[in-house]
Every structure is written in structure tokens, then in C-alpha cells.
Amino acid sequence: MVQAKKIAFYLITVFVLYTIIASPERAAELVQVGFEGISSAAQSVGDFMSALVK
């Protein structure tokens, strides 16, 4: 099981590096979309907590 996790980790790492090298513009767009999603989720949690306090 540990060996499978290592292999999966290496495959994902190679894929990410290949994506960044092959098309850096697309990789930057994907990172931006990810950060926007995280930001939106954090804003929603903040709004929810504020509504609970009121």
C-alpha cells in the first residue's frame, strides 16, 4: 500500500511538472481558478459564521 502511494505521488508530480512546462499559461489559469474557489469558499464560511452570530 505504501509503495502504491509513492508511485501515485510520483506520477502526479511528473504530470504537474509536465503541465507547467508544456503550457505555463494554462497552468497559471488553473492555479488562479483554484485560488478563486478557495477564496469564495472562505468568504462563504465567513458569511455563514457572521449570520450565526447575528
Secondary structure, DSSP 8 states (H G I E B T S, - for coil): -HHHHHHHHHHHHHHHHHHHHH-HHHHHHHHHHHHHHHHHHHHHHHHHHHHHH-
